[in-house]
């Protein structure tokens, strides 16, 4: 694998086994990976990522939040999570808000099975996170795909969140246009190697608003079938973006790195 400077803009480091995680990060940092954005699933996950950020200062950059594709958290736990994030802010820690968003896949699965699904609490929670990101002036990492993209844009606009990152985005043309206009960032995973929908999105989206990610440990198909997802895979993502946009690979690599550094203030 190549060893250029790059950043994995979205990875669930805490979801790997303890031994895998340490070896993987050391290998990644020895192979040109400058940093990883370590997104969280919930409070426990946020605490693990905070520890990893302490262990790898400047290399593991944490994002704290509550992933939407799980049962909504009770009010007391929500308050506990928000209070914890506010405390990190007060301590002057470097972090972003995420992974937060809307439960597209859970909702679709429920609808398919003819089961009821109440989206309201998720919309309310995202509203709260947007308000928090705006108030603390922190970047926000979003999981909001297809028709949820427009709902997330409404919420971001309502709270004037300035730094918005839609990870692994896919959605309709109108929402894509709107996101470009609002200056929102998107990140692309290794599935750019084989997913036409993603390849078209890369063609359409300005290079200055793109980042590369793995969403590890999520497993990929095609050339990645059976392989453990590791941060170094963003090197391939950059190469594919360059090929699709018909630009020199070096220029694309450097721009992706610059975009991610600027967006996350790394
Ligand atoms: Zn994720």
Boltz pocket constraint, residues with backbone or C-beta under 6 A from the ligand:
constraints:
  - pocket:
      binder: B
      contacts: [[A, 10], [A, 12], [A, 39], [A, 99], [A, 167], [A, 215]]
      max_distance: 6.0
